[in-house]
Amino acid sequence: MSGRGEEPAGADQGPRPRPDDRPAKGPEEGDKSADEGLFGAETDPAAKEGRAAAGVAAARIARESREAFSLHDSSTYIGGTIGAVNFQFGEQQQRLLAGPLPEEELRRLRDRFTEPPGYENLKRQLRGTPLLVLSGQPGTGRMFTALSLLDDLARGKVARLDPETDLTALGVDDIAEGHGYALEPADGHMPTELHLDRLCRLLGDRGAYAVLLAVPDPGITDGHGVRYHRMHEAADPDAVLDGHLEAELDRRLPALKSAALNTAARLDIRQALGLEALRPAEAARFAASVGAYVSGRFTEEELVADCRGFAVEQVRQWFAGGTRAETLPALRDAAYRIAMAVFGRGSFNTVAEAAELLAWELAVTVDPERVIGRPLLSDGLEARLASTRAVTEVRTQPVVADRDIPVRTVRFAGENLAPALLAYLWEHHHNMRGPVLRWLDSLCQDPRDDVWTRAAVAAGELCRLDCAHTLSDLLMPMAEAEQARRGVFVATALESVLRDGQVGAALRSMVKAWSTSGNANLRWTAAAVLSRGTATAAVSDALGRLGAIGTWEEGRLRVVAAESVVHLLGSDPGLEPLDAIRRWLNDNRRHHQDLGLVATVLLAEFQTEDVWNPAPELSGREKWPLALAVAAACPDRAQEVAGLLWTALNTSRSYEAALDAVTRWLRSSQGEPWEKELLRFLPLLMLTADDRQRLASLIKELSEDPDDPLGPDQSRRLRRLVEE
């Protein structure tokens, strides 16, 4: 294969080249002998920089990230208000005012309470020191535990203080003899230790007790920094569920309870909940819902709908709080939860950094004159995970040279939280849209595939929620921009939305308009969108539009169009993409031929994992060259694939690029799973004696390379193949 562009010298054994296996000579044939005219920058003037292919990591990350938003359907609840849970009772709660705990609630407390770990230690501490500050996350049963402790010690004389109560102003006359008091301050701030000491003395003088509820700061991993503080550990949710079902269904009806437990364990019900582990308050509410179902008060549809509201209720609680939610610590919490929704299953470091960038956007939106910094030692991992309902795990990701390495990742402990969070945010907090969209736009500039790809998938979800707003404020400006990654960002964002029953048709019409626009950047973006296979009803329609884009204005966009054709071929390795490439090669027009040649060379250069959405039949061949994977998965198309590559090898302006691709196959094949397929495929490229001679010369050259020679066994196998 040392010559370039020669006509076959004679017949050979085996498959014959088809009469059209060379591109028909165009008017400029022979003017250029190098492939710079096909791939070089001079053929792409004023077009977007770069190519549409985003690399192995981006394609894989996009598929993984998109799964997080493909779990909901049109029945997912995103609007309205769901009542909060009354402790662990599973009912809607009213605002608690100061006053004694009603006898009815005391009975329910005694009937349903499940002791959390360390309960007896908490009771001993409270008996010895009449003041306890119980720290934990909302929904973990802190209030239920506090009331039970006070009931045990004060023997039923339990009262709740108004959340606005000023503890520092309490006097001895404000505390009743032998009573127990529970309070969660409205602003979340505890009095200083000096004031706690004073309150403790007042309680002791009156033989009374108090339990204060707190949420730990992100930098605090335990509650032992102050002597009154103790961390609250949630009770086992299964035990809570069991206890509440006992009370809901009457202990005299064991068959009904058994049916309820079976219902609670059903896979479809657990999927509707979308939470990996219920907190005690949620377990209580779940018990009430399941009890209503098995008692005939709920239909199955009502049960499923109620379960879908659990994640929404958690999100509603996260973003509640009015003006108090706009303090910097609260904004940082909100930013971290939004970053979790966007980057779930991504690197923990990525989530943390992205959250800080969003926190800055939120803070300057609330107060444009404010200069904010970042906390250094007051932001602890464990408390941050607890406040976000997140877990870390070690997973492999393609981080270094597209090779997998172990990475500490983080995700919500519930698959419904991410879509519920974005939907709730877009539905109920309009002023959050601007900073969030600006944040996503800035993330597009990050070169890391793990960052911009996940941001693009989240942008697609926001487009589904409000198509017009997200298009006008984020995606349209990106589609018209010069930078290649912005066009690929748009393609990644729109991939799933194009299938949406409500807005998909309008978006497909928009992409069609882009593909015929006089704006080169819009045509470039249209080609990238068409590569995903969701912008047209049929593959043939996408191929037709890509052919028009790739030959527009003397082929200035042929590279992006050809890459998109190869993505379609990898997504649907049928005859249509192969036939389209052959038609372009056979066309008398030079720019159509060049489009076919570039597509052929890229087919040889791609690995299967480079394809955005590889076809199922290519599964297990991710590390294979795409051309060989298609030939192995679809043996009836192997000769057509080889015919295209033979044409590129025998055409002067594509020869060098095609030969480089074959050279890479030969160098990297030893010991690879696709080595045998390469040995079956190479004879399809040797249609003449000249072809055999050129391949033998290439093998000899590689075997004698002083820096990186082929192994002796591999050289012998290849030589024997050529000789036979």
N, C-alpha and C positions, 0 to 999 in steps of 0.2 A: 504493500500500500504506500510505496514511496512516491509514485506518480500522482498527478492531480488532473482529474477531469478527462482521462482517456476514454475512448469508446472501448467496449469489450472487444478483445482480439479474436475470440473464437468460442466455440461451444464448449460446454463442460458437462460432466455427469451431474445428475440431481436436478433440482427445480430450475426452470428456465426463467430469466427475467421477463416480466411482462413487457409488451411493446411500449407501454407508457411508464416504465420504471425510471426514466429520466424526465426531468421537467422539459416541456417543450421550450425551444429556444425563444427567448423574448427579444425585443428590439435592442436590449442593452447587453445581451449575453456576451461574455468575454471581456467586457469593459473593466471588470474588477476580478482579480484572481484571489483576493484574500477575503476573509470573512468579516473584516471590519465594517464592510458595508451592510452586513446583516445585524451585527450586535453593537457596533461602535456608537459612541455618542453623536457622531456627525449624522447618523440616520435618525436621531431622535431630537431634533432641535426644538427648543422651547417647550418640550413636553415635560411631564413630571419627572423628577429625578428618581433613579432607582427602578427596581422591578416590583411586580406584584407579589411574588413569592416572599413569604415572611419567614420561612425557615421551619425546621422540624418542630422546635419548641412551641412556636406560636400556634401552629395548626393543632397540636395535641392539647395545649392549654385551652384554646378556644372551645374545643369539643368538651373538655372536662368542665369548664366554667359554665358553658351553656346548659349542662344537665341540671345545674342548680335552679334554673328558671324554667325548666320544661316539666316540672312536677305538678304545677297548678293547671287548672282548666278554667273555662268560662264561668264556672260556678264558685270560684274562689271569692270569698268575702273580702272586699277591700274598703267598704264605706260604712258609715253609720257609727254607732257607739255600742260597745258591749259593756254591760254592767260589771263592776269590779267584784272580786270575790270577798265575802264576809269571812275573814280569817280562813279557816279550812272548810267552811260549811258548804261551799259550792253554790251559794245564793248571791244575789246582788246585794251589795252593802250600801247603807246610807252613811252619811258623814257622822262620825262618832263625836258626841258632845260630852262634856264633863258630867259625871253622875255615876251612880252605882250600876254595876252590871246586872241586868234583869235576871230574875230567877230562871226564866226559860232558857236564857243563853248559858247560865251556869249549868243547868241540867244537860244541855247539848254538849257543853265543854266536857263534863265528866263522862258522858256517854260515848264520846267519839275520840277523845284525845289519845294520841299515840306518843309515848315518851320518845324523845330524840336521844341520841347517844350523849352521855354525860349529864343526864337530867338530875340524878341524885347528887352529883357534885355541885351543880348549880343551886340545888335546894339547900345543901349544907352551907354553902357560902352565904346565901341570902339569910339563912337563920342566924349566922354569926355576925354578918355585916348587913344591915337592913337595906342597903342600896346596891343595885346591880345594873350595870350598863351592858345590854346584850347586843352584840354586833353581828350583823348578817345581812344577806341580800333580801329584798322584798320577795314575798311569796314562799319563803322557806319555813314558815310557821313560827316566826319569832313572837308575834303577838299571842298566838295560841299557847306557846310555851310560857310566856310571861304571865298570862291569866291563870294558867294551871298552877304555876309556882305560888302565885299570890293566894289562890283558892286553898291550896294545901296549908299555907302558913297562917293566913288570916281567917280561915274557916268560913269562907263564903262572903266575907265583908270586902268585896272587891269593887273598885271604882276605876273609871278611866278619866284622865284629865284631858281637857281640850288641848289640841296640838299647839295652840297659840299661848299656852300657859307660860308665864315667865317664872322659871324655877328659882331664879335668884331673888325674887320678891316674895316668896312664900314665907309665912310666919308660923309660929307654933299653933295659932288658932285655926290655920287653914288645914291642918292635918288631924283627922279624926282618930280617936284612940283605937288601936288594934286593926286598922284598915290596911288594905293593900292597894297600891296605885300603879297603873300602867300608863305610859306616855311615850309617844313618838313625836319629838319636836317637829313642827311644820317646816322649819328651815334646815333641818338635819344637823344643826350644830348643838353640841353638848356644852354645858357650862364648864368653866375651867375646874381644875381639880380642887382649888380653894373653895369654890361654891358647892362642889359635890360633897366636900367634907362638911360644910355647914348643913346641907340638906340631910346628910347621913346622921348628923347629931340630932337634928329636929325629929327625924323618924324614930331614932332610938329613944328619945325622950317620950314619945307618944306610943311606943310599942308597935309602930307601924312599919310597913315595908313599901318599897318602890322598885319597879323595874322600868328602866328607860331603854328605848330601842334606838339603835344607830346603824348606819351603813358605813362599813369601814372605808377609809380613804384608800385610793389605789396603791399608795406606797406602804400600807400597813398589811402585813401578812398574818398577824395574830393580834389578839386583844390584850396582851399582857403588858403593854407599855404603861398603862394606868391601872392602879390596883382594883378599881371597881369594874373594869372592863373584862368581859369574857366573850369568846367567839361562840356563835350559835351554829350547831351542826344540824342539818335538816334530818328529820325522821325518815325512815325508809318509806318511799312512796307506795310500794306494794302493801306494806303494813297499814299505811293510812287509807289506801283504797279499800282494803279488806275491812277495816274498822268502820268506815263510813257506809259500806254496803250492808254490813250487819245492822247498822242503825236505820238505814233507808228502807230495808226490805223486811224488817222484823225477823228476829232470830228464830222464830218458830217456823220459818219457811225456808229450809235449807235448799230445796230444789230450785227456788227462785234465785237464791244467791249463787248457786252453781251455774245457772244460766247467765247470770250477770257477769261472773268471772270469765266464762267462755266468750261472751260478747266483748268484754274488755280486752281480751287477748287476740281477737281477730286481726289478721293482717291488714285488712282494708280499713278497719277502725284506727289502728295504730298509724297507718299511713295518712289518714285524714288528720290526725292530731299533729303529725309532722314534728314531734318533739321526742328526742331519744329517751329522756328521763323526766318525768313529771315532778315538779316541786310539790310539797305537801298541799298547798292551797289549790293547785291544779288537780292533784289526785282527788281532793275532796269534791271539787266541781265535777270532775269526770265521773266519780261515783254517783253523784246526783243525776247526771245525764243518763248513765247506763241504767240506773235504777228506774228512771222514768220510762226508758225504752222497754225493759223487761216487764214493767208493770202495765204497759199498754198506754201510757200517757204521752209517749213520743213515738212517731213513726221512724222507720229506719232512715229515711231521708232527713228528718229533723235531727236525728242523732248525728249523722255524718256532717250536716251543716254546722251543728253546734261544735263538733270536734274541730272543724276547720277554723273556728273562731279562736282557738286557744293561742295560736301564734300571733294572730292579730291583736288579741288582748295584751300579750306580752309587749308587743311593739307600742301599743297605745300607752301602756304604763311607762315605757322608756322615754317617750316624747311628751309626757304630761308635765305640768308644773308651772305653766304660765311664765311670768317674768323671771322667776327663780331658775327656770331652765336655760336662761340666757347669761348666766354667770360663766366665767371662763372654765371652771371645772366641769360644769354641766355640758358646755359646748364641746369640750374634749371628749366626754363620754359619748355624746351624740356622734361626733366625728368618728370615733373608734367603731361604733356599731355600724355606721354607714360603710366604713372601709371594710368591715367584716362581710357585709352583704355583697360588696363588689369583689373582694379578693379572697373569699372563703376557699379553703384548701390550698391557698398560696402560702408563700414563705411568711413566717411570723414577722420577720424584719420588714418585709414589704408592706404588710398591713400596718405596722406601727408607724413607718415613715409616711405612708399615704395618709394615715389618720392625722398626723401632725400638720401636713399640708392643708388638709381640709379644715382642721381646727382654726388655722390662720384665716382661711377664707371666711369661715363663719364669724370669727371674732371681728374682722374688719367690716363685715356686713352689718353687724350689730352696732359697732362703734368705729366709724372710719378713721377717727383721729387717734385711736388707741394703738399703742405699740406693744405687742405681746412677745413673750419669749417661750421657752420650753422648760418644763420641770426636769430636773436631773435625778434627784434621789427620792422624789415623792410619787413615783409612778411604778408600783410593783406589779410583776407579772401575774401572780396568783389572784390578787384582788381584781385586776383588770379582766382576767378571764372569767371570774365569777360574775362581775357586773355585766358582762356581755354574753353570758351563757355560752362560752366558747371552750373548746378543748384543743390541746396541741397533740400532734402526732408526728412521727418521723416517716416521711414518704420520699420516694425517689423522684427527682425531677430533672429534666434536661437543661442543666444550668451551664456546664462547662463543655464547650465544643460540641454541643448537642448530645452530650453523653449524660446518662443518669447518675446523680450522686445523692446521698442522703441529705435531706433538708428538713429542718423543723418547721412544720406547717401548722396553721391554725384554722379552725372552722367553727361555725355555729353547731351546737349540740342539738340540731333539729333542722331537717331539710326544708321546712316551711317558713323559717324565720327570714331568710334572705328575700324571697319574693314578697312576703308580707310586709317587710320593712320598706322596700322601695315603693310598693303600691300605697301604703299608708302615708308615706312622706309626700308623694306626688298628689295624693287625694286631699290631704288635710293641711299641708303646710306650704302654701304657694311661695312664700318668700325664701324657702330653702332651695327652690329650683335654680335660681341664679348662681349662688356659690357652688352648688353641686355640679352644674354643667361647666362652670369655669374650671373647677377642679378636674373633671374628666378631660377637658380640653388640654389642660397642662400635663396630664398623665400621658397623653398621646406623644408628647415630646420625649418621654423616657425610652431609651433604646432597649430596655430589658423586655423580652417577650412576655415575661410573667406579669408585667405592669400594664403595658398599653393594650395587650390582648384582652385581659380581664376587664379593663375599663371599657373597651369597645363592646363586649358582650353585655355589660351593665347598661351602656347607652342604648343598646337595642331593646332591652327590657323597658327602659324609660320611654322609648319611642312607641312601644306597644301601648303603654299607659296613656300617653298624650302625644300622638304622632305629630300634629302640626307644630306644637311648641318645641319639641326636641329637634325636629327637622330644621326649623327656622333659626333656632338659637345655637345649635351645635353641628348637626350633620351637613347641612347645605354649605356653610362656610368651609367646612373641611373638604367637601367634594370639589370645591372650586380652587382649593389651595395647590401650591406647587409641590409640596413635600409628598413623597410617595407614601410614607406611613399614614398620612392623613386619609389618603384614598383607600388604603387597605383597612384602616380603622372603620371607615364608613361601610365597606363591604362586610366586615365582620359584624358590625352592629345590625345591618339590615338582613343578614342571612336568615335568621329565624322569623323576623317580623314579616318578611315577604310571604310567608305561609299563613299569616294571620287572617282569619275569616272576615274581619271588619276593615282592616286598612291595607291588607296585602294587595288587592287589585289596584288601588290608587298608587301604591309604591311601585308596583311593576310597570305601570304606565309612566311613572316618573323616570325609572331607569331606562325605559325605551327612549324617552325624550333625550336623556343624557347621551345615549349611544349615537344619536344623530345630531347632537349639538355642534355649533361652530366653535365652542370652547374646548380646546384640547384637554384641559384638565377634567372636565366633566366626562368626556369620552373615555379618558384613562380610568376614572373611577367606575364608569359603567362597565368597562371590561373586567375590572376587579370584582365587581358585584356579580357579573355573569359567570365568573369562574366557580361560584358556589353552587350553581345548579338550581337555585330557587327563584330566579328572576323571570323565568319563562315556563310555559306549560310543557314544552318539549325540548329535548336536547338539540334537536335540529334548529329550533328557533334561536337558541343561544349561539350556536355555531354560525348561523347566518349573520347575526349581528356582530359577532367577533370578526368574521371575515371582512365586513364593511369597515370596522374600526381599524383592523390591521393593515388595510390597504389605503386608508384615507390619507390624503396629502403626502403622496409618495412614500407611504409606509412609516411615517414618523412614530406611530404607536404599535408597530408590528410586534415588538418584544412583549409588551404587556398582553396583547391579544393572543400571541402564541402561547404564552404561559397559561393563560386562562383556558385555552383549548386543552392543554396537557392536564390541568386540574380536572376538567370535565371528563377527559379520558380515564383518569385514575378513579373518578367517582362512578363512572359508568363505562366499563371497558367493553362496550359494544362496538359494532361496526361503524356507527355514525361518525364519531370523531375521526376514526382512521380513514373513512371514506372522504371526509371533508379535507383532511390533509392531502390525500391523494388528488382530489380535484384541484386543489390549489397548485400542486406540483405540475399538473398537466395543463394548467391554464397558460395561454400564450402571453399573458400580461406579466411583466417582470415582477411587479410588487406582489401579486398573488403567489408566484413561485417562491419569492423570498419569504413570505409568511409561512408557506408549507415547509420550507427548509429550516426556518428557525424553530417551528413547532417540532420537527423531527429531531433536531439536535437537542432540544430541551427534554424531549421524551427520553433520550438516551442519558441525559445528565441527571434527571430527577431520581430520587429514591422514593419508594412508596410512601414513606412517612412524611415526605414533603407535601403530599397532596392534602388539601384541606379536609376532604371527607372521603377517605379511601373506601372503595366498594367492599362489601362483605366478602366477596370471593378472593380478595387480596389479603384477607386476615392471615396473620402468621408470617407475612412476607414484608414486614415493615422496613427492614434493613436491606431489602433487595433493590437493585436498580429497577425502576418502574417498568421499563421495556421488557426485562426478563420476567418480572412478576406477572405482567399481562400475558406473556407467551406461555408461562407455566400454568396459570389459572385458566386460560382460554386457549388450548392448543390449536384450535381451528383458526386462531388469529395470529399465530406466531409467524407465519409466512408473510402476512401483510405487514406486520411490524418490521420484519427483516427487510422487506422490499422498500419501505420508506427509508430505513437507515442505509441500505445499499445505494439508494438514489443520492442521499446526502454525501456519502463517501465518494461518489463518482461525479460530483458537481464541484467545480473549482471554488466557488465562493463559500461553500459550506464544508469543504473537505477538511480543513484544519480543525475546526470545532468538532466535527463528527469523529475524526481520528483521535482527538484528545479524549473523547468520551469512551471509545473502545479501549484506548490505552489504560484509562483508569479502571475499566472492568478487569483487564488482564492483570494489572498490578495488584489489585485488592481482592481477587477472587479466591486465592489459596486458603483453604480451610473454611470458607464461608458456605452457608447452606445452599447458596445459589450457584456454587461452582459447577455442579453437574448440569444445571440448566444452561449455563454459559457454553459448556461443551456441546450441548444439543443445538444451541442457537447459532454458534459460529459457522457451521457448514451452510446455513441459509444465506450467509453473506458471501460465500465463495461460489459464484455462478460461472466464473470463467477461470482460465489458467492465470490470467493477470491478477485476479482477485486472490488466488491462492499464493501467488508469488509475493504479492504485497503484504499479505498477512504473515507469511513466513519471514519476510524481511523485518517486520515489526517485532515479531517474537525474538528473532536473533538480536535485534538492537536492544531490546529490553533485557535479554539474558546476559548481555555483555556490558550492561550499564555499570561503570566502575563505582558509582555511589549507591545505587539501589537496584541490584540485579534481581531478576526473578529467581525463585528457588529452583534447584536442579530437577526435582520431581515435577514441579509445575511446568518447567520448560519442556521436559520430555513428553508430558501429556499433550501439551499444545502442539509440539512438532509432529507427534504421531497423528494427531487429529488432522493437521494440514496434509500430511503425506497420504493418509487414507482417504 
